[in-house]
Each structure stands twice: as structure tokens, then as C-alpha cells.
Amino acid sequence: MTKALSICKISIAFFLCLSPLTDLKSQSIAREWNEALLEGIRNDYARPTIHARNLFHISAAMYDAWAAYNTEVSTYFLGQEHNGQLIPFEGVSTPANIESSKMEALSFACYRLIKSRYQYSPGVDQTFEIIDDIMIKYGYDIHYEGTDYVNGTPADLGNYIAAQIIEFGFGDGSNEKNDYANLFYSPVNNALALNNPLELNENGDPGIMDPNRWQPLAFDTFIDQAGNEIPGNTPEFLSPEWGNVIPFSLEEKDKVTYNRNNSDYYVYHDPDKPAYIQGDGKGDSDEYKWNFSLVSIWGAHLDSNESTLWDISPASIGNLDIEEFPQSIVGLREFYDYLKGGDHSTGYDINPKTGQPYAPQMVKRGDYARVLAEFWADGPDSETPPGHWFTILNYVNDHPQFEKRFKGEGKVLGDLEWDVKSYFALAGAMHDAAISAWGIKGYYDYIRPISAIRYMAFKGQSTDVSLPSYHVEGIPLVDGYIELVNEADELAGENNEHVGKIKLYTWRGHNFIADPETDMAGVGWILAQNWMPYQRPTFVTPPFAGYVSGHSTYSRAAAKVLTLLTGDEYFPGGVGEFVAKKNEFLVFEEGPSEDIILQWAKYYDASDQCSLSRIWGGIHPPVDDVPGRLIGDKIGATAFALAEKYFNGEIITTIGSHHLNDDYKIFPNPNANGRLFVQIKREQRPKLVKITIKNLANQIVESITNAQSASGQIEIDVSGLSTGCYILNIRFDDNIENRKIMIE
């Protein structure tokens, strides 16, 4: 197998290839659909927020299809109201074969949802072929679209669940109807021009208006992290308004509403502002400089020719307690090693599952750091960070020493029950992590290292007023890592045009890689204006703000869920592993120089390692990382606790809600005259409690309470609303209905 081919498949099956040799036929149908969904994500654009939402909605559909036939548990969508949207449910009669009915309903629900959510993917043909094959394998009619589940047909129940979730998704704040387009966010900085995929603009001018805010990047060709070429050369900020999406377990008490430019941003678990640089050098300016200069310095670790050896086994790495995480920006200095890299974790004395010490694994730091950056970057052909943790869950599920006991207690659950419950809990956490992290990203709109390092270096150095190029906003000088170019320097230029500029000892970048099959860029002195993250040249940095790290938030939330779900902090057998093969694993340069085995004793160790990888990869400074970890820990706990309430039947499911679709009408729709009418048609009219109109960001723009009319006709003034699509939410005494309306 050639290197190129093996690499494109490595992220697809990296955990499955390590799984024990299990008979795939013994796995549940929920697992089959989860694998199909993950493949659908890999065939789509790299949009972690959207995929987290899809993972949740489709996992919840699986769960509901299973739970509808289990009276001791609560359904999530069926018969439940979420943010004013209720999905009516009449209940189902007990079928002759419950297990086959669950499988059929679950399959139709997943099939219809995947068809809906991934119909515009660049790899749609591959995705649809996979899901068609599953349906055909079980003898299900892919053309059957009935939804009258009351007749007892499981296929109808699955189709009904999917149809209701699709409708729910049009009013959940994601703006799915308009392909998730941004509604009001706009960047304050001009794009940083990348003249070609291998070289930043030569004069080093970052073109930044505000060094504390996110800056777009302009490419000749932009290829997202899933390997798809994106039309247009300047990618927009992905999901800056995602905090407005309806969450799973996030609570109102944890939400703050901020307003910027007359638009509301919902922020859950607000971590407060990051480190800002100020023109007078005061405030958090020194912390800003420390954070971003650390990223440049850690780039000096990305070279396997460098001789530093580390033991990367659990004997020396891991075992951090969350109480050890810094609670302030200044506290980050004690948590990370500024020059050597990594954190202060010390590992474990023994493997608690075997009673034996972990075997040391001495490797070059340059190989370890590069493998980390590549492995946790999730791409190309990636299932993105939220999907990545589903592959980890499936790896755990397949381990021969793992027993599927909920919270590690009680009876061993069947494969189907375990899978639908575990997917539901994990997906709920991933969905909430996306909402919280991207709500924070959208509002704080924080700068990335590619822009911050170049900005400070363009200003000069801020260490010594007696030296050339001093500026209060300049980058701090660090001997051996961040220095000034002098006349004798190789970087001075033919006419000494670079004398006095900043140079960095760091990863040299793609200009030093002619052939990724054989070349390694290595580490050396470069002009700071040419600094690059350790990422693909057509990608460079994700198209959204840094603060807080999505990887850190997703990973800690997932690690928390897996810990609570299994009742054990440790991977089965006391260790989880991934092997990066010598000179096969790295994508855009040669390496690693030897086999590198990533190892984690606890789920938290994998999460912490993921967080560090983003710093070595040049994507995040420490200030982005720790707040994400702390938020993720909270989200994982609350998501699991809520999921458990559904499993225990503690959430009341409304059975027998009346459908109102034929009992009222809205006119005119589209509305063009500023007046909208709701006509109640039933003779025995229900009490109308409330009417609200929401925009596609899930924000209420009009509300009428206790609106009544003798004629049953309610008039609503919509003259103040802008042109566009809205959701009309009508709450009666016995039901809630949603309708899409258009204002023209």
C-alpha cells in the first residue's frame, strides 16, 4: 500500500484497526448506523458544530426508536417539548417481535435523517450507497415513506421520528434551512493574504485592525480539514452564532446573553475574557505575549533530528486531576513548560488493572509532538472531533475485557441497549460542547496564533527599549528561540532588508518540503513573518476563532461521559493505544522516524493529550485550552446526568397529544402587508396560551400571550420584521405547533 493511500484511510479506521478481532455480525444495528453516520461525516465538509448536532439528533432518533417500545424509560423527542416545540406521540402497541420492531424503526429513522442531513455532501454518493446497503441487508424498503405509526408498523414509526426531528431542526437556531449560514456575525479584521499555499505575504504586514479579534485567512485554494476544496478563497467564520442553538442539557442559569452590534450572542458557561494585548502594555498584555510566544517556541520541538528523548508511556505522562488546572490566566505559567513543552503530569506507578508498572516508551520528542498534532487534528477523511470520540467509544465497546454494565454496575446490557444509551449520552455532551464552545468563540471572537505571532513580530520586540525594533506590543525576546536579525545573519537579506526584524527558532514550514514522501521541514531560524502552524498548507488554521478550544471542550466532555458511563476512569485493561507507523503516519512531511505508540491510562489522559496537541500544532495558545477543559468537564457531567434521567423514566412523556395541523391556518403566507392572521378552525376551540415568532437564530422577535378572539382569528403585526424566514410557535392548552412563515 502506498503512503498516500494508507494515510487517507488511517483516520477512518484508526481505532477499529486496533480493536480486538470481533465478529462484526455480532454488533448491534445501532453500531452499524453509527459507523454509517461517521462515514457520512467523513464524506462531508469539516463542520464540527453541524456534525455534533447531527450526531445528537440521529443518536436521539435511535434512542427514541428503541425507547418507544420500553415503557420503563422516557423518550427524548417523542411526546416531549423542547424550547416550545412539542413532537406529538400517540404511543405504540406492543408488537409480536419487539426486538425486530426496534431494529426496523431505528433503521428507518437513521436512514431518513442521514438522507436529509447529508444530501448535499461532496461525498453523498458514497454515503447513500452505505446506508442503502444496510437497509437492503435487512430487507427494508428504502422507498417506503409512510409515517402512520399508530397502525403498528415500525417503519412508519422510524419515518415519523425522522420527519419530526427534521422539522424540529428547522427551528432550533442552527439555520439549517439556509445551509447554516451566518445571520449577523462579521469579522472586524481584513483577511491575512496567503499568496500561494506555501508562502505568506512577503512583507510580513498582518493587516490587523484589532489584535485581540479573529482574522480570516485568504487562500488561492482552501481545502478544509476533511479534504474538500471550498469555493471562494476566504472561508467565513464557521458557526459564530451557534450559542443560539437549542441545547441538550445546558441550562438557562448557565447562560449569559451578550449584545454586539445589536445582535444577541448566547454564551453558556462564560469563562470571561481571554488575555488581551493593550497599546499601553498594561492589563493582560504580558500574558497575551507569553501565550502566543509559547506556541512559536513549542514549534521548535517538531523535529525528529533533535535528540531530546521522552518516556511517553503512562509511567511518565498523564494522571492530572482537574483540581490541578489553573483557574486564572496568570496560573497558566505554572501549568505548561514554556521551553521544554508539555505539562507537569508525572504518570502512574502501576497499571491498576494488571498490578504491574507501565512499560516505558522512550521516543524522540520531535516524533511524539508531530504525531500528536497530526493524530488529534482529525483529518483528512476525518469524522471531526465529536465523531472522533465516537470511534474511541466504539474501541472501548469492542475490547474483550470490557463489560457493558451501565456505570459499571448491575447486569450486562445487550449490545443494542448499551449502544443506544451510550450514543445518546455521548452525543448529548458533544452537542452541548459545540453550543458552549462556539457561543464563546462567536462572542469573544479571539485571535489565532497565525495572526497574533505575526502581529507582534511586525511591531517588533517588547523586551529591551535599548535594542532595535522596540515596541510595547512587540513579541518578547527569548534567547535561542525569539531573536532579532542582525547584519551577519543568514536571514538578513541581500540588501540587509530584514535586519532588525524578528526571527524565530521553530518549525520551518512548507517551503522546506518539496516531496512529503521523503522530506521533513525540520526546525531552524526563520523570519517571524513566515511562521506557519504545523498544519496542511491549504488549511493552516480552522476558519473560526480560537477561544475556547473546541478540541479541549469536546474531549474533556467526552472523557467525562465515558468515565461515568463505564463507571471507571481507566480504559479497559488500564491502557488505550494507537500506533503511528514509521514513515507512514504523517501526511505533509516524512515521519515519524520510528513507530510511536500513543498510550492513555485514563480517558482524561487522552483528553489532556488532545489539548496539548493543539498547542504543538500551532492552533491554540494555552489560554484557549484550559477554559475549554473546565467547561467540558461540567458539560460531560450534566449531559450524562440528564441522559440517565431519561434511562430511568424520570422525564414524563406526553402520550396522545392531538395534532392541530388541520385545525388552524395562517394567512397570508408569505406575508407582504405587515399583518399576519392565525385562524382557529375548530368549533370547540382550545385555549390559545401564547404565540411567539422566532428568527432562525432561535431568538424571539414577537410574542403575544393569552391572545383570544371571538371569531377565532388572531391578528399579528409583523411590519417591524425584516424580510426572511421565521418560525411561528403556537401554544394551545393541549398542544404546541410550529409553522414556517415567510415575511416578504
ZAMARGU-4260 file (C-alpha; in steps of 0.2 Angstrom, whole numbers, plus 5000, padded with zeros to 4 digits):
<rodrens>
0) 5000/5000/5000 | 5007/5017/4996 | 5009/5030/5009 | 4996/5042/5001 | 4983/5028/5001
5) 4987/5022/5019 | 4986/5039/5026 | 4969/5043/5018 | 4962/5028/5027 | 4971/5029/5043
10) 4959/5042/5052 | 4944/5032/5046 | 4949/5016/5055 | 4962/5020/5067 | 4953/5013/5082
15) 4944/4999/5073 | 4961/4993/5067 | 4967/4992/5085 | 4951/4984/5091 | 4951/4965/5095
20) 4946/4954/5081 | 4927/4955/5084 | 4914/4947/5073 | 4905/4962/5065 | 4889/4952/5063
25) 4888/4952/5082 | 4887/4970/5084 | 4871/4979/5086 | 4861/4988/5072 | 4864/5004/5081
30) 4883/5002/5079 | 4880/4999/5061 | 4871/5015/5059 | 4883/5024/5070 | 4898/5018/5058
35) 4887/5024/5043 | 4885/5041/5051 | 4903/5043/5055 | 4907/5038/5037 | 4894/5051/5031
40) 4903/5064/5042 | 4920/5059/5033 | 4912/5062/5016 | 4905/5079/5021 | 4913/5096/5024
45) 4923/5098/5040 | 4910/5107/5051 | 4912/5101/5069 | 4897/5110/5076 | 4885/5104/5062
50) 4891/5086/5064 | 4890/5087/5083 | 4871/5092/5081 | 4869/5078/5068 | 4877/5065/5080
55) 4865/5071/5093 | 4849/5071/5083 | 4852/5054/5075 | 4858/5046/5091 | 4842/5053/5099
60) 4832/5046/5085 | 4840/5029/5088 | 4836/5030/5106 | 4818/5035/5104 | 4815/5021/5091
65) 4821/5009/5105 | 4813/5018/5119 | 4796/5019/5111 | 4794/5000/5114 | 4801/5002/5133
70) 4788/5008/5145 | 4801/5010/5159 | 4811/5023/5150 | 4807/5041/5144 | 4808/5046/5126
75) 4818/5061/5121 | 4809/5069/5106 | 4793/5059/5105 | 4780/5066/5116 | 4792/5079/5123
80) 4793/5098/5122 | 4810/5107/5119 | 4811/5126/5119 | 4792/5127/5115 | 4792/5114/5101
85) 4782/5098/5105 | 4783/5082/5095 | 4766/5073/5097 | 4766/5055/5101 | 4752/5043/5102
90) 4762/5028/5109 | 4764/5011/5101 | 4756/4995/5104 | 4766/4980/5109 | 4772/4971/5094
95) 4774/4952/5092 | 4793/4954/5090 | 4799/4969/5100 | 4817/4967/5095 | 4814/4966/5076
100) 4802/4981/5078 | 4815/4991/5087 | 4828/4987/5074 | 4816/4992/5060 | 4810/5008/5067
105) 4828/5013/5072 | 4834/5009/5054 | 4821/5020/5045 | 4824/5034/5057 | 4843/5034/5054
110) 4841/5031/5035 | 4829/5046/5033 | 4839/5058/5044 | 4856/5054/5036 | 4847/5056/5019
115) 4841/5073/5024 | 4857/5079/5033 | 4870/5073/5021 | 4861/5075/5004 | 4872/5090/4999
120) 4889/5082/5005 | 4903/5081/4992 | 4904/5063/4995 | 4885/5060/4995 | 4886/5045/4983
125) 4897/5035/4995 | 4886/5039/5010 | 4870/5035/5002 | 4877/5019/4995 | 4882/5013/5013
130) 4865/5017/5020 | 4856/5009/5006 | 4866/4993/5008 | 4861/4992/5027 | 4843/4994/5023
135) 4844/4981/5009 | 4854/4969/5020 | 4839/4969/5032 | 4826/4968/5019 | 4819/4986/5022
140) 4811/4995/5008 | 4821/5011/5005 | 4806/5019/4995 | 4794/5017/5009 | 4789/5034/5017
145) 4774/5030/5027 | 4773/5039/5044 | 4756/5032/5051 | 4765/5024/5066 | 4748/5021/5075
150) 4745/5007/5064 | 4759/4997/5072 | 4771/4997/5058 | 4789/5000/5064 | 4794/5008/5048
155) 4781/5021/5050 | 4787/5025/5067 | 4805/5027/5061 | 4799/5038/5047 | 4789/5048/5059
160) 4803/5051/5071 | 4814/5057/5057 | 4801/5068/5049 | 4798/5076/5066 | 4816/5079/5070
165) 4819/5086/5053 | 4805/5099/5056 | 4812/5102/5074 | 4829/5106/5066 | 4822/5120/5055
170) 4818/5130/5071 | 4832/5125/5083 | 4843/5140/5080 | 4855/5132/5068 | 4848/5140/5052
175) 4849/5123/5043 | 4836/5129/5031 | 4849/5141/5024 | 4863/5129/5025 | 4868/5135/5042
180) 4873/5152/5035 | 4878/5166/5047 | 4865/5178/5051 | 4874/5193/5058 | 4892/5190/5063
185) 4905/5200/5053 | 4924/5200/5056 | 4932/5216/5061 | 4949/5212/5053 | 4954/5211/5035
190) 4959/5194/5029 | 4978/5189/5030 | 4983/5185/5012 | 4991/5169/5008 | 4999/5172/4991
195) 5000/5154/4987 | 4998/5138/4998 | 5016/5138/5003 | 5021/5156/5007 | 5013/5171/5017
200) 5014/5188/5010 | 5032/5193/5010 | 5032/5210/5019 | 5025/5202/5035 | 5011/5215/5037
205) 4997/5206/5045 | 4984/5219/5041 | 4976/5218/5058 | 4964/5232/5065 | 4961/5223/5082
210) 4975/5211/5088 | 4963/5204/5100 | 4950/5198/5087 | 4949/5184/5074 | 4956/5187/5057
215) 4951/5177/5042 | 4963/5169/5030 | 4963/5171/5011 | 4970/5157/5001 | 4972/5154/4982
220) 4964/5137/4986 | 4957/5132/5003 | 4954/5114/5007 | 4945/5110/5023 | 4951/5098/5036
225) 4940/5084/5028 | 4950/5086/5011 | 4936/5096/5002 | 4940/5111/4991 | 4929/5125/4997
230) 4923/5138/4984 | 4929/5156/4987 | 4946/5160/4994 | 4942/5167/5011 | 4932/5155/5022
235) 4919/5163/5033 | 4919/5160/5052 | 4910/5143/5055 | 4895/5145/5067 | 4899/5161/5076
240) 4880/5161/5082 | 4880/5143/5087 | 4876/5148/5105 | 4859/5151/5099 | 4855/5133/5095
245) 4844/5123/5107 | 4855/5113/5118 | 4853/5096/5126 | 4857/5098/5145 | 4864/5116/5145
250) 4853/5127/5157 | 4847/5144/5157 | 4856/5148/5174 | 4872/5144/5164 | 4868/5156/5150
255) 4873/5174/5148 | 4866/5185/5134 | 4878/5197/5126 | 4874/5210/5113 | 4886/5216/5100
260) 4881/5227/5085 | 4863/5225/5090 | 4864/5206/5089 | 4862/5194/5103 | 4875/5180/5107
265) 4871/5167/5119 | 4886/5161/5130 | 4884/5145/5141 | 4897/5143/5155 | 4905/5160/5151
270) 4924/5159/5155 | 4926/5178/5155 | 4938/5187/5143 | 4955/5179/5137 | 4971/5188/5138
275) 4971/5205/5128 | 4985/5215/5122 | 4984/5234/5125 | 4993/5248/5116 | 5000/5254/5133
280) 5006/5237/5138 | 4995/5236/5153 | 4982/5224/5158 | 4985/5206/5152 | 4997/5211/5138
285) 5011/5201/5146 | 5000/5186/5147 | 4995/5188/5129 | 5013/5189/5124 | 5018/5174/5134
290) 5004/5163/5127 | 5007/5166/5109 | 5026/5166/5110 | 5025/5149/5119 | 5016/5142/5103
295) 5031/5148/5092 | 5043/5140/5105 | 5034/5124/5105 | 5036/5123/5086 | 5055/5120/5090
300) 5050/5103/5096 | 5044/5097/5079 | 5060/5089/5073 | 5065/5071/5074 | 5083/5075/5071
305) 5083/5084/5088 | 5090/5072/5102 | 5078/5075/5116 | 5070/5059/5122 | 5054/5057/5132
310) 5045/5042/5140 | 5028/5044/5133 | 5020/5029/5142 | 5008/5031/5156 | 5023/5028/5168
315) 5028/5046/5165 | 5014/5055/5157 | 4996/5058/5162 | 4986/5057/5179 | 4982/5075/5181
320) 4967/5080/5192 | 4955/5093/5187 | 4959/5102/5203 | 4977/5105/5197 | 4970/5115/5182
325) 4974/5134/5183 | 4959/5145/5187 | 4967/5161/5181 | 4976/5167/5166 | 4992/5170/5176
330) 4991/5152/5183 | 4994/5145/5165 | 5013/5149/5168 | 5014/5136/5181 | 5004/5123/5171
335) 5014/5122/5155 | 5033/5120/5152 | 5037/5136/5142 | 5053/5130/5134 | 5053/5111/5135
340) 5034/5108/5131 | 5021/5098/5139 | 5013/5099/5157 | 5019/5094/5174 | 5010/5077/5174
345) 5020/5063/5182 | 5011/5047/5176 | 5006/5032/5186 | 5016/5020/5197 | 5006/5004/5191
350) 4993/4999/5180 | 4978/4996/5192 | 4971/4983/5180 | 4986/4972/5180 | 4995/4977/5195
355) 5011/4979/5185 | 5021/4995/5181 | 5018/5003/5164 | 5032/4999/5152 | 5042/5014/5147
360) 5042/5020/5129 | 5057/5031/5126 | 5055/5041/5109 | 5061/5057/5102 | 5051/5072/5107
365) 5050/5078/5089 | 5041/5062/5084 | 5029/5062/5098 | 5024/5080/5096 | 5022/5079/5077
370) 5011/5063/5079 | 5001/5071/5092 | 4997/5086/5081 | 4993/5075/5067 | 4983/5062/5076
375) 4971/5074/5085 | 4969/5086/5071 | 4956/5074/5064 | 4959/5074/5045 | 4959/5072/5031
380) 4944/5060/5029 | 4940/5064/5047 | 4925/5062/5057 | 4929/5079/5066 | 4932/5080/5085
385) 4915/5075/5091 | 4915/5060/5079 | 4932/5055/5084 | 4926/5052/5102 | 4913/5040/5095
390) 4927/5030/5087 | 4935/5030/5104 | 4919/5024/5112 | 4917/5010/5099 | 4935/5005/5103
395) 4931/5003/5121 | 4915/4994/5117 | 4925/4981/5107 | 4938/4977/5120 | 4937/4959/5126
400) 4940/4965/5144 | 4925/4977/5144 | 4908/4973/5151 | 4893/4983/5146 | 4887/4987/5163
405) 4879/5004/5165 | 4890/5014/5176 | 4900/4998/5179 | 4886/4991/5189 | 4871/4979/5188
410) 4868/4967/5174 | 4877/4966/5157 | 4867/4975/5145 | 4863/4969/5127 | 4873/4977/5113
415) 4858/4987/5107 | 4853/4994/5123 | 4871/4998/5128 | 4874/5006/5111 | 4858/5017/5110
420) 4861/5023/5128 | 4879/5026/5126 | 4877/5035/5109 | 4863/5046/5116 | 4873/5051/5132
425) 4889/5055/5122 | 4881/5064/5108 | 4871/5075/5120 | 4888/5080/5128 | 4896/5083/5111
430) 4881/5094/5105 | 4882/5104/5121 | 4900/5106/5120 | 4898/5113/5102 | 4885/5125/5108
435) 4895/5131/5123 | 4912/5132/5114 | 4906/5141/5098 | 4895/5153/5108 | 4911/5158/5117
440) 4920/5158/5100 | 4907/5169/5092 | 4906/5182/5105 | 4924/5184/5111 | 4930/5182/5093
445) 4948/5179/5099 | 4963/5179/5088 | 4973/5164/5082 | 4992/5161/5083 | 4995/5163/5065
450) 4989/5181/5066 | 4995/5185/5084 | 5013/5180/5081 | 5014/5189/5065 | 5006/5205/5073
455) 5018/5205/5087 | 5033/5202/5076 | 5028/5215/5064 | 5028/5228/5078 | 5045/5222/5084
460) 5051/5216/5101 | 5045/5222/5118 | 5059/5216/5129 | 5073/5229/5129 | 5070/5248/5125
465) 5088/5250/5121 | 5088/5237/5107 | 5082/5240/5089 | 5063/5237/5084 | 5056/5240/5102
470) 5038/5242/5103 | 5026/5240/5118 | 5016/5227/5108 | 5030/5218/5101 | 5035/5200/5104
475) 5046/5196/5119 | 5064/5190/5115 | 5069/5173/5121 | 5087/5168/5119 | 5088/5153/5107
480) 5070/5155/5101 | 5065/5173/5098 | 5079/5185/5092 | 5082/5200/5081 | 5090/5198/5064
485) 5107/5206/5063 | 5118/5210/5048 | 5129/5194/5050 | 5113/5184/5050 | 5109/5172/5035
490) 5091/5179/5036 | 5097/5197/5034 | 5093/5198/5015 | 5104/5203/5000 | 5102/5221/5005
495) 5100/5219/5024 | 5082/5222/5021 | 5077/5210/5036 | 5090/5217/5048 | 5080/5222/5064
500) 5066/5210/5061 | 5061/5196/5072 | 5067/5178/5069 | 5060/5163/5077 | 5069/5146/5080
505) 5054/5135/5076 | 5046/5123/5063 | 5052/5129/5046 | 5036/5127/5037 | 5031/5120/5020
510) 5044/5130/5009 | 5056/5116/5016 | 5046/5102/5010 | 5047/5098/4991 | 5041/5080/4992
515) 5030/5075/5008 | 5035/5057/5004 | 5053/5060/5008 | 5056/5077/5015 | 5055/5084/5033
520) 5054/5103/5036 | 5064/5102/5052 | 5067/5116/5064 | 5078/5131/5061 | 5078/5150/5061
525) 5065/5158/5050 | 5058/5176/5048 | 5043/5178/5060 | 5033/5185/5046 | 5034/5167/5038
530) 5029/5157/5053 | 5016/5143/5050 | 5007/5132/5061 | 5010/5113/5060 | 4996/5110/5048
535) 4992/5107/5030 | 4997/5122/5018 | 4980/5123/5011 | 4972/5123/5028 | 4984/5132/5040
540) 4971/5136/5054 | 4952/5132/5056 | 4941/5145/5050 | 4934/5151/5067 | 4940/5160/5082
545) 4952/5151/5095 | 4945/5155/5112 | 4940/5142/5118 | 4947/5127/5111 | 4934/5116/5103
550) 4945/5101/5104 | 4948/5104/5123 | 4929/5106/5126 | 4924/5091/5116 | 4937/5080/5123
555) 4935/5083/5141 | 4916/5082/5140 | 4918/5065/5131 | 4931/5059/5143 | 4919/5063/5157
560) 4904/5054/5149 | 4915/5039/5146 | 4921/5039/5164 | 4903/5040/5171 | 4896/5028/5158
565) 4908/5014/5161 | 4910/5018/5180 | 4929/5018/5178 | 4941/5031/5174 | 4953/5019/5165
570) 4952/5011/5148 | 4949/4993/5148 | 4965/4984/5153 | 4971/5000/5160 | 4978/5007/5143
575) 4971/5013/5127 | 4983/5014/5112 | 4986/5020/5094 | 5001/5015/5083 | 5008/5028/5071
580) 5019/5018/5060 | 5036/5023/5055 | 5037/5035/5040 | 5019/5031/5036 | 5008/5041/5048
585) 5012/5060/5045 | 5004/5067/5030 | 5013/5083/5024 | 5031/5078/5028 | 5041/5062/5032
590) 5039/5053/5048 | 5038/5048/5062 | 5056/5041/5062 | 5051/5026/5072 | 5034/5018/5077
595) 5026/5029/5090 | 5013/5021/5101 | 5001/5034/5109 | 4995/5027/5126 | 4982/5033/5139
600) 4978/5025/5155 | 4963/5036/5158 | 4950/5044/5147 | 4955/5060/5154 | 4973/5057/5149
605) 4968/5055/5131 | 4958/5072/5133 | 4973/5081/5140 | 4984/5074/5127 | 4972/5081/5114
610) 4973/5098/5121 | 4992/5099/5121 | 4992/5093/5103 | 4983/5109/5098 | 4997/5119/5105
615) 5011/5109/5096 | 5000/5110/5081 | 5001/5129/5081 | 4982/5131/5083 | 4979/5136/5101
620) 4989/5145/5114 | 4986/5139/5132 | 4973/5152/5136 | 4962/5144/5124 | 4965/5127/5131
625) 4961/5126/5150 | 4945/5135/5150 | 4939/5123/5137 | 4944/5108/5148 | 4935/5115/5163
630) 4919/5119/5153 | 4919/5102/5145 | 4921/5093/5162 | 4905/5102/5168 | 4896/5098/5151
635) 4900/5080/5152 | 4893/5078/5169 | 4877/5087/5166 | 4874/5079/5150 | 4876/5061/5157
640) 4865/5066/5172 | 4851/5071/5161 | 4853/5056/5149 | 4852/5045/5165 | 4835/5053/5169
645) 4828/5048/5153 | 4835/5030/5155 | 4827/5029/5172 | 4810/5035/5165 | 4810/5051/5176
650) 4805/5063/5162 | 4787/5062/5158 | 4782/5058/5140 | 4766/5066/5134 | 4756/5052/5126
655) 4741/5056/5115 | 4744/5074/5111 | 4731/5080/5097 | 4738/5085/5080 | 4732/5103/5076
660) 4739/5103/5058 | 4721/5104/5051 | 4713/5114/5065 | 4721/5131/5061 | 4728/5141/5046
665) 4740/5155/5044 | 4737/5169/5030 | 4743/5177/5021 | 4759/5167/5020 | 4771/5173/5013
670) 4766/5189/5021 | 4768/5205/5012 | 4757/5218/5020 | 4763/5219/5038 | 4748/5209/5045
675) 4748/5190/5049 | 4732/5181/5054 | 4730/5164/5063 | 4713/5157/5061 | 4707/5143/5073
680) 4695/5132/5064 | 4689/5120/5077 | 4671/5123/5084 | 4677/5118/5102 | 4692/5129/5101
685) 4707/5126/5113 | 4713/5140/5124 | 4727/5149/5115 | 4740/5152/5128 | 4754/5160/5118
690) 4760/5164/5101 | 4779/5168/5098 | 4789/5172/5082 | 4807/5167/5082 | 4820/5170/5069
695) 4832/5156/5063 | 4844/5160/5077 | 4831/5154/5089 | 4828/5172/5096 | 4810/5178/5100
700) 4806/5193/5089 | 4787/5194/5093 | 4777/5187/5107 | 4758/5188/5111 | 4751/5180/5127
705) 4733/5175/5130 | 4728/5181/5113 | 4709/5177/5111 | 4696/5182/5098 | 4678/5179/5097
710) 4679/5174/5079 | 4694/5163/5082 | 4705/5174/5072 | 4721/5182/5079 | 4730/5197/5071
715) 4748/5199/5072 | 4758/5215/5067 | 4774/5209/5058 | 4778/5225/5050 | 4793/5228/5060
720) 4801/5211/5055 | 4815/5210/5041 | 4812/5200/5026 | 4816/5182/5028 | 4810/5165/5036
725) 4804/5164/5053 | 4796/5150/5065 | 4778/5154/5071 | 4776/5144/5088 | 4758/5142/5093
730) 4755/5136/5111 | 4737/5129/5115 | 4731/5122/5131 | 4733/5104/5124 | 4747/5106/5112
735) 4761/5116/5103 | 4763/5118/5085 | 4777/5126/5074 | 4775/5133/5056 | 4787/5141/5045
740) 4782/5158/5039 | 4790/5170/5026 | 4790/5189/5028 | 4792/5197/5011
</rodrens>
